């Protein structure tokens, strides 16, 4: 694995399907919706990548989730 990048905006070439933070709901959002949200302007997604694979992210949007809605593991 190469060095982790500094946080930057998500790019079309960034691989999101292998992202795993340990929380299924968050992993699913990154894999299914991060690119769509960035493209549609409903969220600004920043990532840290290694070998074009997203290893960390944060997102700014007007949507929120209640902690109880996130299933662990």
C-alpha positions as CSV (number, residue, x, y, z in Angstrom):
1,X,0.0,0.0,0.0
2,X,1.3,3.4,-0.9
3,X,1.2,6.5,1.3
4,X,-2.1,7.9,2.3
5,X,-3.0,11.1,0.6
6,X,-4.0,14.4,2.3
7,X,-7.8,14.9,2.3
8,X,-9.1,16.1,-1.0
9,X,-12.3,16.2,-3.0
10,X,-13.6,12.8,-4.2
11,X,-12.6,12.1,-7.9
12,X,-14.4,10.0,-10.4
13,X,-11.3,7.7,-10.5
14,X,-11.4,7.0,-6.8
15,X,-12.4,3.4,-5.9
16,X,-15.1,3.4,-3.1
17,X,-16.2,-0.2,-3.2
18,X,-13.4,-1.5,-0.9
19,X,-13.9,1.1,1.8
20,X,-14.6,-0.5,5.2
21,X,-14.8,1.5,8.4
22,X,-16.6,-1.3,10.3
23,X,-20.1,0.1,10.1
24,X,-22.3,-1.4,7.3
25,X,-24.5,1.7,6.9
26,X,-21.5,4.0,6.4
27,X,-19.7,1.5,4.1
28,X,-22.9,1.2,2.0
29,X,-23.3,5.0,1.7
30,X,-19.7,5.4,0.5
31,X,-20.0,2.6,-2.0
32,X,-23.4,3.4,-3.4
33,X,-23.9,7.2,-2.9
34,X,-20.7,9.1,-2.4
35,X,-20.0,9.6,-6.1
36,X,-23.7,10.3,-6.8
37,X,-24.0,12.8,-4.0
38,X,-20.9,14.6,-5.1
39,X,-22.1,14.7,-8.8
40,X,-25.5,16.0,-7.8
41,X,-24.2,18.5,-5.4
42,X,-26.1,17.2,-2.5
43,X,-22.9,16.6,-0.5
44,X,-19.3,17.6,-0.7
45,X,-17.2,14.5,-0.2
46,X,-13.5,14.6,0.9
47,X,-11.4,11.5,0.9
48,X,-8.0,10.2,1.8
49,X,-6.8,7.6,-0.6
50,X,-4.1,5.0,-1.1
51,X,-3.6,3.3,-4.5
52,X,-6.8,5.1,-5.7
53,X,-8.8,3.3,-3.0
54,X,-10.7,5.4,-0.5
55,X,-9.3,4.7,3.0
56,X,-11.1,7.5,4.9
57,X,-13.7,10.1,4.1
58,X,-15.9,12.9,5.5
59,X,-18.9,14.5,3.9
60,X,-20.7,17.8,4.3
61,X,-24.4,17.8,3.5
62,X,-27.7,18.9,4.8
63,X,-28.8,15.3,5.5
64,X,-28.5,13.8,8.9
65,X,-28.9,10.3,10.4
66,X,-29.9,9.5,14.0
67,X,-27.3,7.4,15.8
68,X,-29.9,4.7,16.3
69,X,-30.3,4.4,12.5
70,X,-26.7,3.2,12.1
71,X,-26.3,-0.5,12.7
72,X,-23.0,-1.6,14.1
73,X,-20.9,-4.3,12.4
